[in-house]
Every structure is written in C-alpha cells, then in structure tokens.
Amino acid sequence: MSTNRKDFVNNMQLHHNKLITSPQADEDIKPATNHDQLSTDTLQKTCASESYFHQLKEHIFNQSLWDSNRFHVFNHEAGTGKTRWTLAYIAELVMTTDARVVFVQKFAKDADDECGALKQTVQEINSHSKKEVAGFINSKMHKKSFKEIDEILKLPVLVITHKMYQQICRGLHSNYMKDRDVLIIDEFPHLVERVSISRKDIGDIWINADMFEQSNKILSMADDLRLFLLSLKEDSFYKTTIPTIRFDDEKFNGYQTLLKQCLQVKLNNPHLKSSLENLLHILKHGCIYYQTGFHTFNHDIEFKLLKNNIILDANAEFEKRYELSPLFHVVPQNKYYDYANSTLYSFNENTSKSALSKKNQFFQTVLDRLDLADDEKTLFVTDKERKGEYESQLVGEFSEEPVQVNQQLLSGFAEVKSYSSVDYFGNLIGVNAYKDYQHAIILKTPYFDFPSYVLDYLFYRKEEIKDAELFSANDFDDVRNAIVAGEIYQALKRVNRNNALSSKFIVFMNNKEVMQLLLSQFPNIQFVEDEIHVRRVKKHRVNTNKEKAKAILMQMKNEGKAKVRKKELRDKLEIASPGNFKKILNELEREGFFKANKINCPDRGQVIYFAGELLQQSS
C-alpha cells in the first residue's frame, strides 16, 4: 500500500471546536465591502448569527483572497443557514461589483415542481437584490430556444445543479462559465461517473458481431476478453481483493482501433453503442476488476474552476476525499450549536442491505419498541426500495386504514404525515422540508459497494491508473466510515434545524467507528447505547451453476440427445476451472439427480449419457 494511500485512509483529524450554545447578536466586524449591506432581518431571525459566517463573507468579497487554482471548503455546521447567508452575499456582490457568479446546488426539483428548488434559489437571490439578477438553467431547457438561454446567461448570477456542473466538467456548455468570476458549490461535488463493461455486455458485442465488416476480429476480441474475465472470476484471490488492470499490450491497441471503426457505423442499438464506447474507454485508460466486470471512471470529466472557488460542506471536517487532492483546501469552522438538550441513541443492529433482506419484521419491531408521541414529528430514514413499504406500515400502525399489498402511497398517509414521514438516503442533503420535525430515526446503514470507494480514490488522486495495484476493503475503512457518517449526519440534521427542540436522534447500526464520528458532530449531546432483537429469516442458498446445469442437461435429454461431452456443458456454464466444474457434477451425483433422471455421468471419461444402456458404449 503506497504512502499516499496510507495518508488518505489513516489520517483522521477531528477539529476541537469552540461551541456557541445559541444564536447571539452580531459581533462588531468590519464589513467586507464599503457598500451598504442588504437587509438581512429575516436571516438574523431564522439562521445563525452573521458573525459565524465572517470568514466566508470575506472570501466572497475580498479579491485578494480569491484563488483560481483550488476550492476553499467551508464546513459551517449543518442547519445554521450557510446557504441562505451565501445567497444574500451573492446578491450583494453582484449589486455592488461587476462580479458574475455561478451557484451550484444539489437538486433541481421540490415536491411540487421539477424546477422548484432552482426557482426558490433564484427568487431568494432576487429578493435580496430587489431586482432580477439571477436565473437558472436546467437540462430540459436545452430543448427550448437558444434565445431564452442567452437571455438568462446575460444575468450576473446563474444557478445550476450538480448534474449540470458535471456536464460542464465533461466539456459541455462551456458558455455557462464564460466571463464569470465566482463559483460557489453547495455540498460536496461528486463528479465520479462509473464506466463499466460486464460479461453480459461482452456477450452482446459477440452476438452482434455480424453487424460489422470485421466480424471475425470482433468475435476473436470478445472471446479473448470473456476468457480473461472468467480467469479473474475463477481466481479466489479476487473475491476479496480489487486489482487495477492496464491494457498496454499491442493486441489491446489493435482492439481500440477495431472499436473506433465499429463506432463509425450508424447503430440503432443504444445499448450496443454504449457497450462499445465503454469498452474503448476501459481499454484506453485502464480499470479495476470486480465481480465479473471491468470498471473505471469517466476520464473526460475534470473540475472547472473560476477566479474564486468555494464549496459549502458541513461534512468537510471528516470528508476524506478532500484530503486526497491539492484541489481542495478546507477552512475549518467552529461548531455553532450545543446539543445538551438532545439525545443520540445507538442501537447495535446490522442494517446493511443484505442484513435487512433477512429481517422481514425489522420495521415493525422498531415501531413496537419505540415510544413515539403523536405530537412530536418524526422522520424515518431508509433506502429508496423500502420507503413505500415503511409508509404502508406506518399507516397500519397509526390509522385504521388497511395496509395495501401494492405498497402504493395510501390516502391515510396524509394524516399520518402530520407527525411522521419516511424518506431515503440520496434524497435528503440540502432539503429543508423537515426543518420543524423533532426526531429522526436512521433505519439503514448507507454503505456503497466496494468499487465505489476505489474509483473515488483513483479519481481524486488524479493519476493514471497503474497496473496491478491491489485494494482490499480494509484499505478504505476510514474512507467508507467518513462517507457513511456524512450521509447519516446530513439526514439527522434535516430535523430541528435551529436546535430549538429537544430531539431524539436514533440510529440502528453496528458500526462503532461511524457512531464516534457522529458523536463528534453533536457537542455535549447525551448518548445512550442499546440493542434491539429482530427475528432473522434464514434463506436457502442456491447454487445457480448447479441449477443451470440441471436445466441444460434436462433440455438436452428432452430434445432426444444421446450424449454430451463434459467440455460442452462446462462451456455452456462458462466455468473456466475444471475443478469447479467437477464439484458441480459431484453435487449432482450426491443428491441423486443423475439416478432420478436416468443420466449416466461416469467419474472417468469425457462424456455424459442420457440413457442407461448407453453406458456400455463408454467401455
């Protein structure tokens, strides 16, 4: 493991911050400009004191602090109003100087309007400036007249989403950044776009080879790559380890040339075209191997910066990806709130995706265990797949309306929602819909798959992918824990935004390292550890290759075939290792499959016979 990676995954530095127990009057600070400040009475009432954002304001207005080479990341505490104060500062900046701004936010839509969140941001900026200085562009506007977009681009403030910024970083819409000075991104900008090619994708290329002039070469290439993937799959070492792979041999250069020629052909099959493009990208840039597929990131995406570049991210104190690249400089901020009146409950329970699939009664057990008052609004946080199911269970718990089988949103949920809501990870960061809720309950640990962390590391390292680097899950424990802690922290901070209520933050999780990170974000909070016992449903493991072998053999027998060579069956199962194939045949023999179906599979020999009397022919 390289020293650089050790620094990335091991150096966890938590800031010991001075606490501000409640909003306080502004200290006497010098204004960042000589111009009259805009009226911010509403912000003073609903957000943290303006003095808390003094450094941020200085960095927006003071051009001597501007930095065109990197982002300055401000980690003001979630719920203090950093975004709203920033929008006020943007309005003041463009009204008092010639600066032009791009503001990037995570979401475009709200509950009622697919552009609602963008409209709200624009309206808030314009309300501070008392005139139209801001406009937004979203992806669907590209289908409208260019004249409308040109009029928006004339405004000094452009509001876009993270997804649109990612497109700009891919080299599209460069005019959106042209002649602008300040870039402010709200929340961590995750630009990693995975590019993958699976064994099935390679099979699709093989099947469609006759669409191209050099079909024989395409068949040969697809066979070569399929066998390479099979060899990696059969190597048990790669079940727990991810390798990096370079395709620098001359034959792979030939494959790149072949793929470029294929892409010159007009294709009506979007999936085939995407597979060809992804394979070309992987052969050109290198990749990682994971679970029968090659994966890399889109190397055409790179951060675009302006004269002054700022990120607002409450997670920056422990976000490890900022530590990897010199493109980011974290400007640490004090904590603002004191949480002595609230309690963090840690229930030691495995709530990973695989664990929850074996706990059908988990949510009902949670509802039975917790004592939730009807007049205290509670946010339940899970994953997208379980949202509808949990909403249905809440209706059954708190109203007389029967639970629907189809898990659609029930009419009775409108009443339930007056004191409880269910939402999911990936839909919460930056959302203020639950600001007046009192409690939050985390029902799922938001882990990502192993290659996500590896690809993030490789992307932010900003080096070419090397050959034969090896990564294990333990290498990324700190990275994974920081990301999980960030997701949970942001979810918990959706409720009780101004810290005026006594909250219960309840987390079902068995990761103590993540829990310690969460504790560090809630100074002086009361902490209670507990357990909950959920009945687990045991699932019978099915050997899919064994079942597939049964199906193939029975199909051949029903078609009237007298025999099949073992090598042909092994190829159909796509099993590269003779030893693993032998294990499957042994299992079929032990469970009596051959005997029951009058199939003879001699231990020695290369042929399987479909009639008992034909066994004589093998001697």
C-alpha positions as CSV (number, residue, x, y, z in Angstrom):
1,M,0.0,0.0,0.0
2,S,1.5,3.3,-1.1
3,T,2.4,6.1,1.4
4,N,0.0,8.4,-0.4
5,R,-2.9,6.0,0.1
6,K,-1.9,5.4,3.7
7,D,-2.2,9.1,4.3
8,F,-5.5,9.2,2.7
9,V,-7.1,6.4,4.6
10,N,-5.4,6.8,8.0
11,N,-5.1,10.5,8.9
12,M,-8.3,11.3,10.6
13,Q,-8.1,14.7,12.2
14,L,-11.1,16.0,14.1
15,H,-11.2,19.7,14.9
16,H,-11.9,20.6,18.6
17,N,-14.2,23.5,18.1
18,K,-15.4,26.2,20.3
19,L,-19.2,25.9,20.9
20,I,-21.8,28.6,20.5
21,T,-24.8,27.4,22.5
22,S,-27.4,29.6,20.9
23,P,-27.8,32.3,18.3
24,Q,-26.2,35.5,19.5
25,A,-26.0,39.1,18.4
26,D,-23.5,40.0,15.8
27,E,-20.1,41.0,17.0
28,D,-18.7,44.2,15.6
29,I,-16.9,43.1,12.4
30,K,-15.7,45.1,9.6
31,P,-17.9,44.8,6.5
32,A,-16.3,43.0,3.6
33,T,-17.1,45.9,1.3
34,N,-17.6,49.7,1.7
35,H,-21.2,49.4,0.4
36,D,-24.3,49.4,2.4
37,Q,-25.2,45.8,3.4
38,L,-28.5,44.4,2.3
39,S,-31.3,44.0,4.8
40,T,-30.9,40.6,6.4
41,D,-33.5,40.8,9.2
42,T,-35.2,37.6,8.2
43,L,-31.9,35.7,8.2
44,Q,-31.0,37.1,11.6
45,K,-34.2,35.6,13.0
46,T,-34.1,32.2,11.2
47,C,-30.4,31.4,10.8
48,A,-27.2,31.6,12.8
49,S,-25.7,34.9,13.6
50,E,-24.0,36.6,10.6
51,S,-20.7,36.8,12.6
52,Y,-20.5,33.0,12.3
53,F,-20.0,33.4,8.6
54,H,-17.5,36.2,8.7
55,Q,-14.7,34.2,7.0
56,L,-17.0,33.0,4.3
57,K,-18.2,36.5,3.5
58,E,-14.6,37.8,3.4
59,H,-13.7,35.1,0.9
60,I,-16.6,36.0,-1.3
61,F,-15.9,39.8,-1.4
62,N,-12.2,40.2,-0.8
63,Q,-10.5,39.6,-4.2
64,S,-7.1,39.3,-2.5
65,L,-8.3,36.0,-1.0
66,W,-9.6,34.7,-4.3
67,D,-7.8,31.5,-5.6
68,S,-8.2,30.3,-9.1
69,N,-6.2,27.1,-8.5
70,R,-8.3,25.3,-5.8
71,F,-11.5,25.3,-3.9
72,H,-11.8,26.7,-0.4
73,V,-14.1,24.5,1.5
74,F,-16.1,26.0,4.4
75,N,-17.6,23.5,6.9
76,H,-20.1,25.6,8.7
77,E,-22.4,23.4,10.8
78,A,-25.5,21.9,9.1
79,G,-28.7,23.8,9.9
80,T,-27.0,27.2,10.6
81,G,-28.2,28.8,7.4
82,K,-24.9,28.9,5.4
83,T,-26.7,28.5,2.1
84,R,-29.2,31.3,2.8
85,W,-26.5,33.7,4.0
86,T,-24.4,32.8,0.9
87,L,-27.4,33.7,-1.4
88,A,-27.6,37.1,0.4
89,Y,-23.9,37.6,-0.1
90,I,-24.2,36.7,-3.8
91,A,-26.9,39.3,-4.3
92,E,-24.8,41.9,-2.5
93,L,-21.7,41.0,-4.5
94,V,-23.3,41.4,-8.0
95,M,-25.2,44.6,-6.9
96,T,-22.1,46.3,-5.6
97,T,-19.4,45.0,-8.0
98,D,-19.0,43.7,-11.6
99,A,-18.5,40.1,-10.4
100,R,-20.5,37.4,-12.1
101,V,-21.4,34.2,-10.2
102,V,-22.2,30.6,-10.8
103,F,-24.1,28.9,-7.9
104,V,-24.3,25.1,-8.0
105,Q,-26.9,23.3,-5.9
106,K,-27.7,19.6,-5.5
107,F,-31.3,19.4,-6.5
108,A,-33.5,20.9,-9.2
109,K,-36.9,19.9,-8.1
110,D,-39.0,20.0,-4.9
111,A,-42.1,18.1,-4.0
112,D,-44.4,20.1,-6.4
113,D,-42.3,21.3,-9.2
114,E,-39.4,19.7,-11.2
115,C,-37.6,23.0,-11.2
116,G,-39.0,24.1,-7.8
117,A,-35.7,24.1,-5.9
118,L,-33.9,26.1,-8.6
119,K,-36.8,28.6,-8.7
120,Q,-36.6,29.1,-5.0
121,T,-32.9,29.8,-5.0
122,V,-33.3,32.3,-7.9
123,Q,-36.3,34.0,-6.1
124,E,-34.3,34.3,-2.8
125,I,-31.3,35.9,-4.6
126,N,-33.6,38.3,-6.4
127,S,-35.5,39.2,-3.3
128,H,-32.2,40.4,-1.7
129,S,-31.2,42.4,-4.7
130,K,-34.7,43.9,-5.2
131,K,-34.3,43.3,-9.0
132,E,-33.7,40.4,-11.4
133,V,-30.1,39.5,-11.1
134,A,-30.3,35.7,-11.1
135,G,-31.7,33.0,-13.4
136,F,-31.5,29.2,-13.7
137,I,-30.9,26.7,-16.5
138,N,-31.8,23.0,-16.2
139,S,-31.3,20.1,-18.6
140,K,-34.8,20.3,-20.2
141,M,-34.3,24.0,-21.2
142,H,-31.8,22.9,-23.9
143,K,-34.7,21.7,-25.9
144,K,-36.1,25.2,-25.9
145,S,-35.0,28.2,-27.9
146,F,-31.4,29.3,-27.6
147,K,-32.6,32.9,-27.3
148,E,-34.2,32.1,-23.9
149,I,-30.9,30.6,-22.6
150,D,-28.9,33.6,-24.0
151,E,-31.1,36.0,-22.0
152,I,-30.5,34.0,-18.8
153,L,-26.8,33.9,-19.4
154,K,-26.8,37.7,-19.5
155,L,-27.8,37.8,-15.9
156,P,-24.9,38.2,-13.4
157,V,-25.9,35.1,-11.4
158,L,-26.5,31.7,-12.9
159,V,-28.0,28.9,-10.8
160,I,-27.5,25.3,-11.9
161,T,-27.4,21.8,-10.4
162,H,-24.6,19.4,-9.6
163,K,-25.6,17.3,-12.6
164,M,-25.3,20.3,-14.9
165,Y,-21.9,21.3,-13.4
166,Q,-20.8,17.7,-14.1
167,Q,-21.7,18.2,-17.8
168,I,-19.7,21.4,-17.8
169,C,-16.7,19.5,-16.3
170,R,-17.2,17.0,-19.2
171,G,-16.6,19.8,-21.7
172,L,-20.2,20.6,-22.5
173,H,-21.9,24.1,-22.1
174,S,-18.6,25.9,-21.7
175,N,-20.5,29.2,-22.3
176,Y,-22.2,28.8,-18.9
177,M,-18.9,29.6,-17.2
178,K,-17.6,32.1,-19.7
179,D,-16.8,35.6,-18.4
180,R,-17.8,34.6,-14.8
181,D,-15.7,35.1,-11.8
182,V,-17.0,33.3,-8.7
183,L,-18.0,29.6,-8.5
184,I,-19.9,28.5,-5.3
185,I,-20.9,24.9,-4.9
186,D,-23.4,23.9,-2.2
187,E,-22.4,20.4,-0.8
188,F,-19.7,18.0,-1.9
189,P,-19.5,17.8,-5.7
190,H,-19.3,14.1,-6.5
191,L,-18.2,14.0,-10.2
192,V,-17.2,10.3,-10.4
193,E,-19.1,8.7,-13.2
194,R,-18.7,5.0,-13.4
195,V,-17.9,3.3,-16.7
196,S,-18.4,-0.5,-16.7
197,I,-18.4,-3.4,-19.0
198,S,-19.8,-6.7,-17.9
199,R,-19.5,-10.3,-19.2
200,K,-23.0,-9.9,-20.5
201,D,-22.1,-6.7,-22.3
202,I,-19.2,-8.5,-24.0
203,G,-21.6,-11.3,-24.9
204,D,-23.9,-8.7,-26.6
205,I,-20.9,-7.5,-28.6
206,W,-20.2,-11.1,-29.7
207,I,-23.8,-11.7,-30.6
208,N,-23.9,-8.6,-32.8
209,A,-20.5,-9.1,-34.4
210,D,-22.1,-9.7,-37.9
211,M,-23.3,-6.1,-37.9
212,F,-19.7,-5.0,-38.6
213,E,-17.4,-5.6,-41.6
214,Q,-14.6,-7.1,-39.5
215,S,-16.9,-9.5,-37.6
216,N,-14.3,-12.2,-37.2
217,K,-11.9,-9.9,-35.4
218,I,-14.8,-8.7,-33.2
219,L,-15.6,-12.4,-32.3
220,S,-11.9,-13.0,-31.5
221,M,-11.7,-9.9,-29.3
222,A,-14.9,-10.7,-27.4
223,D,-13.8,-14.3,-26.8
224,D,-10.4,-13.1,-25.6
225,L,-11.9,-10.6,-23.1
226,R,-14.6,-13.1,-22.0
227,L,-11.9,-15.7,-21.1
228,F,-9.9,-13.1,-19.3
229,L,-12.9,-12.2,-17.2
230,L,-13.6,-15.9,-16.5
231,S,-10.0,-16.4,-15.3
232,L,-10.3,-13.5,-12.9
233,K,-13.7,-14.8,-11.7
234,E,-12.3,-18.3,-11.0
235,D,-9.3,-16.9,-9.0
236,S,-10.5,-16.9,-5.4
237,F,-7.9,-14.1,-4.6
238,Y,-10.1,-11.6,-6.4
239,K,-13.2,-12.4,-4.4
240,T,-11.8,-10.1,-1.6
241,T,-9.3,-8.0,-3.5
242,I,-9.7,-5.5,-6.3
243,P,-6.9,-5.3,-8.8
244,T,-6.1,-2.5,-11.3
245,I,-5.5,-3.5,-14.9
246,R,-3.8,-1.8,-17.8
247,F,-4.3,-2.9,-21.4
248,D,-0.9,-1.8,-22.8
249,D,-0.1,-4.8,-25.0
250,E,-0.1,-4.3,-28.7
251,K,-3.2,-6.6,-29.2
252,F,-5.2,-4.3,-27.0
253,N,-4.1,-1.3,-29.1
254,G,-5.5,-3.2,-32.0
255,Y,-8.8,-3.7,-30.2
256,Q,-9.0,0.0,-29.6
257,T,-8.6,0.6,-33.4
258,L,-11.2,-2.0,-34.1
259,L,-13.7,-0.5,-31.6
260,K,-13.2,3.0,-33.1
261,Q,-14.0,1.6,-36.6
262,C,-17.1,-0.1,-35.1
263,L,-18.3,3.2,-33.7
264,Q,-18.2,4.8,-37.1
265,V,-21.1,2.6,-38.1
266,K,-24.6,4.0,-37.6
267,L,-26.1,1.9,-34.8
268,N,-29.8,1.7,-33.9
269,N,-29.0,-0.3,-30.8
270,P,-28.2,2.2,-28.0
271,H,-27.1,-0.5,-25.5
272,L,-24.6,-1.9,-28.0
273,K,-23.2,1.5,-28.8
274,S,-22.8,2.2,-25.1
275,S,-21.0,-1.1,-24.6
276,L,-18.6,-0.4,-27.4
277,E,-17.9,3.1,-26.1
278,N,-17.4,1.9,-22.5
279,L,-15.1,-0.9,-23.7
280,L,-13.0,1.5,-25.7
281,H,-12.7,3.9,-22.7
282,I,-11.6,1.0,-20.4
283,L,-9.0,-0.3,-22.8
284,K,-7.6,3.2,-23.2
285,H,-7.5,4.3,-19.6
286,G,-7.3,1.1,-17.6
287,C,-9.8,-0.2,-15.0
288,I,-10.4,-2.2,-11.9
289,Y,-11.9,-5.7,-11.8
290,Y,-14.9,-6.5,-9.6
291,Q,-17.5,-9.2,-9.7
292,T,-17.2,-10.4,-13.3
293,G,-16.9,-6.9,-14.7
294,F,-14.4,-4.1,-15.6
295,H,-15.0,-0.7,-14.1
296,T,-13.4,2.7,-14.3
297,F,-14.4,6.3,-14.1
298,N,-15.1,8.8,-16.9
299,H,-11.6,10.3,-17.5
300,D,-13.1,13.0,-19.6
301,I,-14.5,14.7,-16.5
302,E,-12.4,17.2,-14.6
303,F,-13.2,20.1,-12.3
304,K,-13.7,23.5,-14.0
305,L,-12.7,26.5,-11.8
306,L,-13.1,30.3,-12.0
307,K,-11.2,33.1,-10.3
308,N,-12.8,32.4,-6.9
309,N,-13.9,28.9,-6.0
310,I,-15.9,28.0,-2.9
311,I,-17.6,24.8,-1.6
312,L,-20.1,24.8,1.3
313,D,-20.0,21.4,3.0
314,A,-20.8,20.7,6.7
315,N,-19.1,17.2,6.2
316,A,-15.7,18.7,5.3
317,E,-14.3,18.2,8.8
318,F,-14.2,14.4,8.2
319,E,-14.7,14.0,4.5
320,K,-11.6,12.1,3.4
321,R,-11.8,12.9,-0.3
322,Y,-10.8,16.5,0.4
323,E,-7.6,15.2,1.9
324,L,-6.5,13.4,-1.2
325,S,-6.3,16.2,-3.8
326,P,-4.5,19.5,-3.6
327,L,-7.5,20.9,-5.4
328,F,-9.3,21.4,-2.1
329,H,-8.4,23.5,1.0
330,V,-10.6,23.0,4.0
331,V,-11.2,26.2,6.1
332,P,-12.3,24.7,9.4
333,Q,-15.1,26.4,11.3
334,N,-16.3,26.2,14.9
335,K,-19.4,24.3,15.9
336,Y,-22.3,26.7,16.5
337,Y,-24.9,24.7,18.5
338,D,-24.8,22.9,21.8
339,Y,-26.8,19.7,21.9
340,A,-27.1,19.1,25.7
341,N,-30.9,19.0,25.5
342,S,-30.9,16.2,22.9
343,T,-30.0,12.5,22.9
344,L,-28.3,10.3,20.4
345,Y,-29.4,6.6,20.7
346,S,-27.2,3.9,19.3
347,F,-29.0,0.6,18.7
348,N,-26.4,-2.1,17.9
349,E,-28.1,-3.7,14.9
350,N,-26.7,-4.7,11.5
351,T,-28.8,-2.6,9.0
352,S,-26.8,-3.2,5.8
353,K,-28.8,-4.0,2.7
354,S,-28.0,-7.8,2.9
355,A,-28.8,-7.9,6.6
356,L,-32.1,-6.2,6.2
357,S,-33.2,-8.6,3.5
358,K,-33.2,-11.3,6.2
359,K,-35.2,-9.2,8.7
360,N,-38.8,-9.0,7.5
361,Q,-40.1,-7.8,10.8
362,F,-37.4,-5.1,11.4
363,F,-39.5,-2.0,10.9
364,Q,-42.4,-3.4,12.9
365,T,-40.1,-4.4,15.7
366,V,-38.8,-0.8,15.7
367,L,-42.3,0.6,15.9
368,D,-43.2,-1.7,18.7
369,R,-40.0,-0.8,20.7
370,L,-40.0,3.0,20.3
371,D,-42.4,5.2,22.2
372,L,-43.2,8.0,19.7
373,A,-45.6,10.8,20.8
374,D,-48.2,11.8,18.3
375,D,-47.5,15.5,18.7
376,E,-43.7,15.1,18.1
377,K,-43.0,14.9,14.4
378,T,-40.6,12.1,13.4
379,L,-38.5,11.5,10.2
380,F,-37.7,7.9,9.4
381,V,-34.8,7.4,7.0
382,T,-34.2,4.3,5.0
383,D,-33.3,3.4,1.4
384,K,-35.4,4.1,-1.7
385,E,-36.5,0.5,-2.1
386,R,-38.1,0.3,1.4
387,K,-39.8,3.8,1.5
388,G,-43.2,2.6,0.2
389,E,-43.3,-0.5,2.4
390,Y,-42.5,1.5,5.6
391,E,-45.1,4.2,4.7
392,S,-47.7,1.5,4.4
393,Q,-46.7,0.0,7.8
394,L,-46.9,3.5,9.4
395,V,-50.5,3.8,8.1
396,G,-51.3,0.4,9.6
397,E,-49.7,1.5,12.9
398,F,-51.3,4.9,13.3
399,S,-54.6,4.8,11.4
400,E,-57.4,2.4,10.9
401,E,-56.9,2.3,7.1
402,P,-55.9,-1.2,5.9
403,V,-52.4,-1.7,4.6
404,Q,-52.2,-2.1,0.8
405,V,-50.3,-5.0,-0.7
406,N,-49.0,-3.0,-3.6
407,Q,-47.2,-0.6,-1.3
408,Q,-48.5,2.5,-3.1
409,L,-48.9,5.7,-1.1
410,L,-52.1,5.3,0.9
411,S,-54.7,8.0,1.3
412,G,-54.5,7.6,5.0
413,F,-50.8,8.5,4.9
414,A,-51.7,12.2,4.6
415,E,-53.0,12.1,8.1
416,V,-50.0,10.1,9.4
417,K,-47.6,12.5,7.7
418,S,-48.8,15.2,10.1
419,Y,-46.5,13.6,12.6
420,S,-44.2,11.2,10.7
421,S,-42.5,10.9,7.3
422,V,-40.4,8.4,5.5
423,D,-37.5,9.5,3.2
424,Y,-34.4,7.9,1.9
425,F,-30.7,8.4,1.6
426,G,-29.8,10.3,-1.6
427,N,-32.9,12.4,-1.3
428,L,-32.1,14.4,1.8
429,I,-28.9,16.5,1.6
430,G,-29.8,20.2,1.5
431,V,-33.5,19.5,1.9
432,N,-35.4,21.7,4.4
433,A,-38.8,20.1,4.2
434,Y,-38.4,18.5,7.7
435,K,-37.0,21.5,9.5
436,D,-39.8,21.6,12.0
437,Y,-39.6,17.9,12.8
438,Q,-38.3,17.0,16.2
439,H,-36.9,13.4,15.9
440,A,-35.0,11.4,13.3
441,I,-34.6,7.7,13.1
442,I,-32.0,6.0,10.9
443,L,-33.2,2.6,9.7
444,K,-30.5,1.7,7.2
445,T,-26.7,2.0,7.1
446,P,-25.9,3.8,3.7
447,Y,-23.0,1.7,2.5
448,F,-21.9,1.9,-1.1
449,D,-20.4,-1.0,-3.0
450,F,-16.7,-1.6,-2.6
451,P,-15.6,-0.4,-6.0
452,S,-17.3,3.0,-5.4
453,Y,-14.6,3.8,-2.8
454,V,-11.8,2.6,-5.0
455,L,-13.0,4.6,-8.0
456,D,-13.4,7.7,-5.8
457,Y,-9.8,7.3,-4.7
458,L,-8.5,6.8,-8.2
459,F,-10.4,9.8,-9.5
460,Y,-9.4,12.3,-6.8
461,R,-5.8,11.0,-6.9
462,K,-5.7,12.4,-10.4
463,E,-3.0,10.0,-11.7
464,E,-3.1,7.5,-14.5
465,I,-4.4,4.1,-13.4
466,K,-1.4,1.9,-12.7
467,D,-1.2,-1.8,-13.5
468,A,-1.5,-4.5,-10.7
469,E,-2.3,-2.2,-7.8
470,L,-4.3,-4.2,-5.2
471,F,-7.0,-2.9,-3.0
472,S,-8.8,-4.6,-0.1
473,A,-11.8,-3.4,1.8
474,N,-9.7,-2.7,4.9
475,D,-7.7,-0.1,2.9
476,F,-10.8,2.0,2.7
477,D,-12.4,1.6,6.2
478,D,-11.7,5.2,7.1
479,V,-13.0,6.5,3.8
480,R,-16.1,4.4,3.9
481,N,-16.8,5.3,7.5
482,A,-16.4,9.0,6.8
483,I,-18.8,8.8,3.8
484,V,-21.4,6.8,5.8
485,A,-21.1,9.2,8.8
486,G,-21.6,12.2,6.4
487,E,-24.8,10.7,5.0
488,I,-26.3,9.9,8.4
489,Y,-25.2,13.3,9.9
490,Q,-26.9,15.1,7.0
491,A,-30.1,13.0,7.5
492,L,-30.2,13.7,11.2
493,K,-29.7,17.4,10.6
494,R,-32.8,17.6,8.4
495,V,-34.9,17.9,11.6
496,N,-34.8,20.6,14.3
497,R,-32.8,22.8,12.1
498,N,-32.4,25.7,14.5
499,N,-31.8,23.4,17.5
500,A,-34.7,24.8,19.5
501,L,-36.3,21.4,20.3
502,S,-35.2,18.5,22.4
503,S,-34.5,15.9,19.8
504,K,-34.1,12.1,19.8
505,F,-31.6,11.0,17.1
506,I,-32.0,7.2,16.9
507,V,-29.5,5.2,14.8
508,F,-29.8,1.5,14.1
509,M,-26.3,0.4,13.0
510,N,-23.5,-1.8,14.2
511,N,-20.5,0.4,13.1
512,K,-18.9,1.9,16.2
513,E,-16.4,4.0,14.2
514,V,-19.2,5.8,12.4
515,M,-21.0,6.4,15.7
516,Q,-17.9,8.0,17.1
517,L,-17.7,10.3,14.1
518,L,-21.4,11.2,14.6
519,L,-20.9,12.0,18.3
520,S,-18.1,14.4,17.4
521,Q,-20.6,16.4,15.3
522,F,-23.1,16.9,18.2
523,P,-21.2,18.6,21.1
524,N,-22.4,17.7,24.6
525,I,-25.2,15.5,23.3
526,Q,-26.5,12.8,25.7
527,F,-25.5,9.3,24.4
528,V,-27.4,6.1,25.0
529,E,-26.4,2.7,23.7
530,D,-29.0,-0.1,23.4
531,E,-29.9,-3.2,21.4
532,I,-32.9,-4.5,19.6
533,H,-33.6,-8.1,18.8
534,V,-35.1,-8.8,15.4
535,R,-36.1,-12.3,14.2
536,R,-34.0,-13.2,11.2
537,V,-35.3,-15.2,8.3
538,K,-32.9,-17.9,7.1
539,K,-32.6,-18.1,3.3
540,H,-31.7,-21.3,1.5
541,R,-28.6,-20.7,-0.6
542,V,-29.0,-21.8,-4.2
543,N,-26.0,-22.9,-6.3
544,T,-27.0,-21.2,-9.5
545,N,-24.5,-23.0,-11.6
546,K,-25.8,-26.4,-10.3
547,E,-29.4,-25.4,-11.1
548,K,-28.3,-24.2,-14.6
549,A,-26.5,-27.5,-15.2
550,K,-29.7,-29.4,-14.3
551,A,-31.7,-27.3,-16.7
552,I,-29.2,-27.7,-19.6
553,L,-29.0,-31.5,-19.1
554,M,-32.7,-31.9,-19.0
555,Q,-33.3,-29.8,-22.0
556,M,-30.7,-31.9,-24.0
557,K,-32.4,-35.1,-22.8
558,N,-35.8,-33.9,-23.8
559,E,-34.5,-32.9,-27.2
560,G,-33.6,-36.6,-27.7
561,K,-29.8,-36.3,-27.5
562,A,-28.0,-39.4,-26.6
563,K,-24.9,-37.8,-25.1
564,V,-23.0,-34.6,-24.5
565,R,-19.3,-34.0,-23.9
566,K,-18.5,-32.7,-20.5
567,K,-16.4,-29.9,-22.1
568,E,-19.5,-28.7,-24.0
569,L,-21.5,-28.5,-20.7
570,R,-18.7,-26.7,-19.0
571,D,-18.5,-24.1,-21.8
572,K,-22.3,-23.5,-21.6
573,L,-21.9,-22.9,-17.8
574,E,-19.0,-20.5,-18.5
575,I,-16.9,-22.2,-15.9
576,A,-13.2,-21.9,-16.6
577,S,-11.9,-24.1,-13.8
578,P,-12.2,-27.9,-14.4
579,G,-12.0,-28.4,-10.6
580,N,-15.1,-26.2,-10.0
581,F,-17.0,-28.0,-12.8
582,K,-16.1,-31.3,-11.2
583,K,-17.5,-30.1,-7.9
584,I,-20.9,-29.4,-9.5
585,L,-21.0,-32.9,-11.1
586,N,-20.2,-34.4,-7.7
587,E,-23.0,-32.5,-6.1
588,L,-25.5,-33.7,-8.7
589,E,-24.4,-37.3,-8.1
590,R,-24.7,-37.0,-4.3
591,E,-28.2,-35.6,-4.4
592,G,-29.4,-38.3,-6.8
593,F,-30.1,-36.1,-9.8
594,F,-28.4,-38.4,-12.3
595,K,-30.1,-41.5,-11.0
596,A,-33.5,-40.0,-10.8
597,N,-33.4,-38.8,-14.4
598,K,-31.6,-41.9,-15.9
599,I,-28.5,-39.9,-16.8
600,N,-25.1,-41.6,-16.6
601,C,-22.1,-39.5,-15.8
602,P,-19.0,-41.7,-15.4
603,D,-16.4,-40.3,-13.0
604,R,-13.8,-41.1,-15.6
605,G,-14.3,-40.2,-19.2
606,Q,-15.4,-37.1,-21.0
607,V,-19.0,-37.9,-22.0
608,I,-22.3,-37.8,-20.2
609,Y,-25.0,-40.3,-21.5
610,F,-28.8,-39.7,-21.4
611,A,-29.8,-43.4,-21.4
612,G,-28.7,-46.1,-19.0
613,E,-27.9,-48.7,-21.6
614,L,-25.6,-46.3,-23.5
615,L,-23.2,-46.6,-20.6
616,Q,-21.9,-49.8,-22.2
617,Q,-20.5,-47.7,-25.1
618,S,-18.1,-45.9,-22.8
619,S,-16.1,-49.0,-22.2
